[in-house]
Amino acid sequence: MNPSFDSLPARSRRHFLKSTFAVAAGFAAAGRAPGGSLPPSARLNLAVIGLGDQGGGLHTPTWCGVPESRLMAVCDLHTGKVERAKAVADGTQGKGSCTGYHDFREVLARDDIDAVSIAVPDHWHALIAISAMRAGKHVYLEKPVAYTVAQGRALVTAARRYGVVLQNGTQQRSMPTFQQAAWLARSGRLGRVHTAIATSPYGRQGGDPKPAPPPPELDYEFWLGPAPWKPHSPGRADGHGGYGWYQILDYSGGWITAWGSHHVDCAQWGLGKDREAPLTVETTAEFPKEGLFDTAWKWRSEFTYADGKKLVFGTENESGGKMDVQIIGDEGWVCANRGAIDAYPKSLLAERPGPEAEVWSKHHFRDFLHAIREGRDPVAPIEQAHLSTTLCHLTNISGQLGRPLRWDGAKERFVDDSVADRMLDVALRAPWKLDA
């Protein structure tokens, strides 16, 4: 099996999001009308690639359960996970409604699939997402959007080139607590906003580094894919629940990118900087001294923007409200997590958005489907996702180097620092390659 992407179809018949006219034409060709509610007979056909905690536990039942979609295919390198996901689909949609796959390229070759939902380890994100876009599929992509800064830029380029919707799985943008906090900060209710604080849980330490045979139901060689070859060890290929790959730099940026993709994104959003990169970053970080895990377990990063505003991201909660994200202004502050919101003065909590507020999503997954149907950006578009994830990568790079860095956001390069620049991307293990 040659893992080159060159054999994938350049377009499918459902590649219809080049413009509003193209959207309408595409739905007309499929017997669908843009706008309004989609009848059950015109549901968008979805596939889930990656069936771990997120893909199997969240994406699969969600796409089976929302009225605008139908789950046609599930794919994973672990045969047991494929069978479990198929059982969920069959139990919800009817027996035989969903086909299981081992190789994601077989899924992308299907012309009857409109969109894919990708929940694979981070080192696979860009490779599979760009292949999907080249095949004309819309993409719901789990966070962090990309494994490196360069791969994130390649995703932005591909989404523009192929004219598809790409929704990042930063679902906090669809949660009312974070929406209200961002609105209070951006509407001037806090006075001049000057600081944002984003807090992450501590990373994990430990992990068993002793080589052990992979389980027979897992295609471990394929799972490694573009990452450096390493012998299998217990927990290495396990995800969120087992923590494994999430805490190993060969596959992930650790909690810095996993939680930072959420909380840095919301902090930038509230700060009014989700379209502007900072000028500097300074990080102190601590890394495990033994065991398999090698991502930072403790850190503090401070970003400074051209106008002097600051964003602090770390594991020690510096928020006055002790929540995940806090935005501070001259006249008050607001902080939020997924279940609560607090503010000073308390009267701010009674404020409600008026007609000037941006339109918000209430359901992150359904917003993706509606964005496809309506020919618009989703609530978590690729440009903002790439920028927020870039800040997480800068945190990692500054922490690993142990020194402050200057950043050129327009060029996406460090200022006069060739050593740091080399950390903006990684070489892919042959024969895998990234073709945007």
C-alpha positions in Angstrom: 0.0 0.0 0.0 1.5 3.3 -1.1 0.5 6.0 1.4 1.0 8.9 -1.1 -2.1 11.1 -1.4 -1.7 11.5 -5.2 -4.2 8.8 -6.0 -7.0 10.5 -4.2 -9.7 12.1 -6.4 -8.9 15.8 -6.9 -12.6 16.7 -6.5 -15.8 15.0 -5.8 -19.3 15.9 -7.1 -20.0 17.6 -3.8 -17.3 20.2 -4.0 -19.7 23.1 -4.2 -18.7 25.8 -1.8 -16.7 28.2 -4.1 -19.3 30.9 -3.7 -22.9 31.4 -2.8 -23.9 30.5 -6.3 -21.8 27.4 -6.2 -23.4 26.4 -2.9 -26.9 26.8 -4.4 -25.9 24.9 -7.5 -24.4 22.1 -5.5 -27.5 21.6 -3.4 -29.7 21.8 -6.4 -27.7 19.1 -8.1 -28.1 16.9 -5.0 -31.9 17.7 -4.8 -31.4 20.1 -1.9 -32.2 23.7 -1.4 -29.9 26.0 0.6 -31.4 27.9 3.5 -34.3 26.8 5.7 -34.5 23.4 7.3 -33.1 20.3 5.6 -35.7 17.6 5.2 -34.6 14.1 6.5 -34.3 12.9 2.9 -31.7 15.6 2.2 -29.4 15.1 5.1 -25.7 15.6 4.7 -23.7 12.4 4.6 -20.9 12.2 7.2 -18.0 10.0 8.0 -16.0 9.9 11.2 -12.2 9.2 11.0 -10.6 8.4 14.3 -12.8 6.6 16.9 -11.1 7.2 20.3 -12.7 9.1 23.1 -13.7 12.1 21.0 -14.5 10.3 17.7 -16.2 7.3 19.1 -17.7 8.8 22.2 -18.7 12.2 20.9 -18.6 12.6 17.1 -20.2 9.2 16.3 -23.4 9.6 18.5 -23.7 13.3 17.6 -23.8 12.8 13.8 -26.2 9.9 14.3 -28.5 12.0 16.4 -28.8 15.4 14.7 -31.5 15.7 12.1 -29.4 17.3 9.5 -26.9 14.5 9.1 -26.5 10.8 8.5 -23.4 8.8 9.5 -22.4 6.7 6.5 -18.9 5.6 7.5 -16.6 5.2 10.4 -12.8 4.6 10.2 -10.1 3.7 12.6 -6.9 1.6 12.8 -8.3 -0.3 15.8 -10.8 -2.9 14.7 -12.6 -3.0 18.0 -13.3 0.7 17.9 -14.7 0.4 14.4 -17.1 -2.3 15.5 -18.2 -0.3 18.5 -18.9 2.8 16.4 -20.8 0.8 13.8 -23.0 -0.6 16.6 -23.8 2.9 17.7 -24.8 3.9 14.2 -26.8 0.8 13.6 -28.6 1.2 16.9 -29.6 4.8 16.1 -30.0 4.8 12.3 -30.8 1.2 11.5 -28.8 -1.9 10.9 -26.4 -1.7 8.0 -26.6 2.1 7.8 -22.9 2.6 8.4 -19.8 1.0 6.8 -16.6 0.5 8.8 -13.1 1.2 7.3 -9.5 0.7 8.2 -7.9 3.2 5.7 -9.1 6.8 5.6 -8.4 7.0 1.9 -11.1 4.5 1.2 -13.6 6.8 3.0 -12.4 9.9 1.0 -12.8 8.1 -2.3 -16.6 7.7 -1.7 -18.4 10.2 -3.7 -21.6 10.0 -1.6 -19.9 11.5 1.5 -20.3 15.2 1.9 -18.1 15.9 5.0 -15.7 14.2 7.3 -15.3 14.5 11.1 -11.7 14.0 12.0 -10.7 13.0 15.6 -7.3 11.3 15.1 -4.0 12.1 17.0 -2.6 15.5 16.3 0.3 14.4 14.1 -2.3 13.2 11.6 -4.6 16.2 11.5 -3.2 18.2 8.6 -2.5 15.1 6.4 -6.0 13.7 6.6 -7.8 17.1 6.6 -6.0 18.3 3.5 -6.6 15.0 1.7 -10.3 15.4 2.6 -10.4 18.9 1.2 -8.7 17.8 -1.9 -11.4 15.2 -2.3 -14.1 17.9 -2.0 -15.2 17.1 1.5 -16.0 19.6 4.1 -14.1 19.1 7.4 -14.9 19.2 11.1 -11.5 18.9 12.6 -10.8 18.3 16.3 -8.5 20.6 18.2 -5.6 21.5 18.1 -6.2 22.3 14.5 -2.6 21.4 13.5 0.5 19.7 14.9 2.8 22.5 13.8 2.6 26.2 12.7 3.5 25.3 9.1 0.9 22.5 9.0 -1.7 25.0 10.3 -0.9 27.4 7.5 -1.2 24.6 5.0 -4.7 23.9 6.3 -5.7 27.6 5.8 -4.3 27.5 2.2 -6.1 24.3 1.4 -9.5 25.5 2.8 -9.2 28.6 0.6 -8.0 26.7 -2.5 -10.7 24.0 -2.4 -13.5 26.3 -1.1 -14.8 24.0 1.6 -16.0 24.7 5.2 -13.6 23.8 7.9 -14.9 23.9 11.4 -12.4 23.5 14.3 -13.6 21.6 17.3 -13.2 24.4 19.7 -16.8 24.0 21.0 -16.4 26.7 23.7 -17.2 29.2 20.9 -20.7 27.7 21.0 -21.1 27.8 24.8 -23.2 30.6 26.3 -20.8 31.4 29.2 -17.9 32.1 26.9 -20.1 33.9 24.3 -21.4 36.3 27.0 -17.9 36.8 28.4 -16.5 37.7 24.9 -19.4 40.0 24.3 -19.0 41.9 27.6 -15.3 42.4 26.9 -15.6 43.4 23.3 -18.6 45.7 23.8 -16.8 48.1 26.1 -18.6 47.1 29.3 -15.2 46.5 31.0 -13.8 49.8 29.8 -10.4 49.5 28.1 -9.5 45.8 28.0 -5.8 45.2 28.7 -5.2 41.7 29.9 -6.5 38.1 29.2 -5.7 35.1 31.3 -6.1 31.5 30.1 -5.6 28.6 32.5 -4.9 24.9 31.7 -4.9 21.8 33.9 -1.4 20.5 34.7 0.1 18.1 32.2 0.8 14.5 33.0 4.1 12.9 34.1 5.2 9.3 33.9 4.2 6.8 31.3 5.7 3.3 30.9 8.5 3.5 28.3 9.2 -0.2 28.3 8.7 -1.7 24.7 5.7 -4.1 24.4 3.9 -5.7 21.5 1.0 -3.6 20.2 -2.5 -5.1 20.7 -3.4 -7.4 17.7 -6.4 -5.2 16.8 -4.3 -2.1 16.3 -2.3 -1.4 13.1 0.5 0.3 15.0 2.8 1.0 12.0 0.0 2.9 10.2 -0.9 4.6 13.5 2.7 6.1 13.7 2.4 7.2 10.0 4.4 10.4 9.6 5.8 10.4 13.1 9.3 9.0 13.9 9.4 5.2 14.3 9.4 4.1 17.9 8.7 0.7 19.5 5.2 0.3 20.9 4.9 0.7 24.7 1.9 0.4 27.0 -0.4 3.4 26.6 1.6 5.1 23.8 -1.3 4.9 21.3 -4.0 5.6 23.8 -5.6 9.0 23.7 -7.3 11.3 26.1 -8.6 8.7 28.6 -5.3 6.9 28.7 -3.4 10.1 28.2 -0.6 8.3 26.2 0.1 10.1 22.9 -1.4 13.4 24.2 1.7 13.7 26.4 4.3 12.7 23.8 5.9 15.4 21.6 6.2 13.0 18.6 2.4 13.2 18.4 1.1 16.2 20.3 2.0 19.5 22.0 0.6 18.1 25.3 -2.0 20.0 27.3 -0.4 23.3 26.0 -2.0 22.6 22.6 -4.9 20.5 23.8 -6.3 22.9 26.4 -4.7 25.9 25.0 -6.7 25.4 21.8 -9.8 26.1 23.8 -8.7 28.6 26.4 -6.2 30.7 24.5 -8.8 30.9 21.7 -11.5 32.3 24.0 -8.9 34.6 25.7 -7.9 36.0 22.3 -11.6 36.3 21.3 -12.4 38.3 24.4 -9.3 40.4 24.1 -10.3 41.3 20.5 -7.1 39.7 19.2 -8.4 36.7 17.3 -7.2 38.2 14.1 -3.9 39.7 15.3 -0.8 37.9 16.4 1.3 39.1 19.4 4.8 40.5 19.0 6.6 38.6 21.8 6.3 35.5 23.8 8.1 34.5 27.0 7.6 31.1 28.6 8.9 29.2 31.6 8.1 25.5 31.5 8.9 22.3 33.4 9.2 18.9 31.7 9.0 15.4 33.1 12.4 14.0 34.2 11.6 10.3 33.6 9.0 8.1 32.0 7.5 8.1 28.5 5.8 11.5 28.6 7.9 14.4 27.5 5.5 17.4 27.0 5.5 20.2 29.5 3.5 19.5 32.7 3.8 23.0 34.1 4.2 26.4 32.4 3.5 30.1 32.2 3.6 32.0 29.0 3.1 35.8 28.5 2.3 37.3 25.1 2.5 41.0 24.3 0.7 42.7 21.4 1.5 45.8 19.5 -0.8 48.0 21.6 0.6 46.7 24.9 -2.2 44.3 25.6 -1.2 41.0 27.2 -2.3 37.4 27.3 -1.1 35.1 30.1 -1.4 31.4 29.6 -0.4 28.9 32.2 -1.2 26.1 34.7 -1.3 28.4 37.8 -4.6 30.1 38.0 -4.0 33.9 38.0 -7.6 34.7 37.5 -9.4 36.7 40.1 -12.6 34.6 39.4 -10.7 31.3 39.4 -12.1 30.2 36.1 -10.6 29.0 32.9 -10.6 32.4 31.0 -10.6 35.9 32.4 -10.7 39.2 30.5 -9.7 42.3 32.5 -10.4 45.9 31.7 -10.0 49.3 33.5 -13.5 49.2 34.8 -14.1 45.5 35.5 -13.5 41.9 34.6 -15.3 38.9 33.4 -14.3 35.2 33.7 -15.9 32.0 32.4 -15.7 28.3 32.2 -17.9 25.7 30.6 -20.6 25.9 33.3 -20.4 29.3 34.9 -19.6 33.0 34.4 -18.6 35.6 36.9 -17.9 39.3 36.7 -17.0 42.5 38.6 -19.0 44.5 39.1 -21.7 41.9 39.5 -24.2 44.1 37.6 -22.4 43.1 34.4 -24.0 39.7 34.6 -27.4 41.2 34.0 -26.3 42.7 30.7 -27.6 41.1 27.6 -26.4 41.4 24.0 -28.4 43.7 21.8 -28.9 43.8 18.0 -25.2 44.8 17.6 -24.0 41.4 18.9 -22.6 38.9 16.4 -24.7 35.9 15.6 -23.7 32.9 17.8 -24.0 29.2 17.5 -25.8 27.1 20.1 -24.7 23.7 18.8 -21.1 23.5 17.5 -21.6 20.4 15.4 -24.9 21.6 13.9 -23.3 25.0 13.1 -20.9 23.1 10.9 -23.7 21.6 8.9 -25.6 24.9 8.7 -22.4 26.7 7.5 -22.2 24.1 4.6 -25.8 24.6 3.7 -25.7 28.4 3.9 -22.3 29.0 2.3 -20.8 30.9 5.3 -17.9 30.6 7.7 -18.6 28.4 10.7 -18.4 29.8 14.3 -14.8 28.5 14.6 -13.2 29.2 11.2 -9.8 28.0 10.2 -8.1 31.4 10.3 -8.9 32.0 13.9 -8.2 28.4 14.9 -4.8 28.5 13.2 -3.9 31.8 15.0 -4.9 30.5 18.5 -3.1 27.2 17.9 -0.1 29.1 16.7 0.1 30.8 20.1 0.1 27.4 21.8 3.0 26.3 19.5 4.9 29.5 20.4 4.4 28.6 24.1 5.9 25.2 23.5 8.8 26.5 21.4 9.7 29.3 23.9 9.4 26.9 26.8 11.6 24.3 25.2 14.3 26.9 24.3 14.0 28.5 27.7 14.0 32.1 26.4 11.8 34.9 25.1 11.1 35.2 21.4 10.0 37.9 19.0 7.3 36.9 16.5 6.4 38.3 13.0 2.8 37.3 12.6 2.6 38.4 8.9 5.5 36.2 7.9 4.8 33.5 10.6 8.5 33.5 11.4 10.5 34.4 14.5 12.5 37.6 14.3 16.2 36.9 13.7 16.1 33.4 15.3 16.9 30.6 12.9 17.0 28.1 15.7 13.4 28.8 16.8 12.3 28.9 13.1 13.4 25.3 12.6 10.8 24.3 15.3 7.9 25.7 13.3 7.6 22.4 11.4 8.8 18.8 11.4 10.0 16.4 8.8 7.5 13.7 7.9 8.6 10.1 7.9 8.7 8.7 4.3 6.7 8.1 2.3 4.1 10.4 3.9 4.0 14.0 2.5 1.8 17.0 3.0 0.4 18.3 -0.3 -1.9 21.3 0.1 
